[in-house]
Amino acid sequence: MTTTEKIANAKKRIDELERLIKYWNDSEHDGAKIVNFSMNIENKVA
């Protein structure tokens, strides 16, 4: 995996975490906290 790919993957994780934090801090959502993120699972062999 190249450095560019590592940075892109890290940015995706950061974006997901920021969306979760924003969602959890949103006072309008007092009900059940259900988040549906699309997951992209890649099989990689080291």
C-alpha positions, -999 to 999 in steps of 0.1 A, spaced: 0 0 0 14 33 -10 17 64 12 -11 81 -9 -34 51 -3 -27 51 34 -35 88 36 -67 83 17 -78 55 40 -70 76 71 -90 105 57 -120 82 52 -118 70 88 -114 105 101 -145 116 81 -165 87 95 -155 96 130 -163 132 125 -198 122 112 -203 100 143 -193 128 167 -215 153 150 -244 128 151 -239 119 187 -237 156 197 -268 166 178 -294 173 204 -323 167 180 -315 130 180 -325 119 214 -338 85 203 -319 54 195 -285 60 181 -283 39 149 -258 48 123 -256 31 89 -222 35 72 -215 17 41 -185 -6 47 -159 -13 20 -141 -44 30 -111 -53 9 -92 -86 12 -55 -79 12 -27 -103 16 5 -91 32 
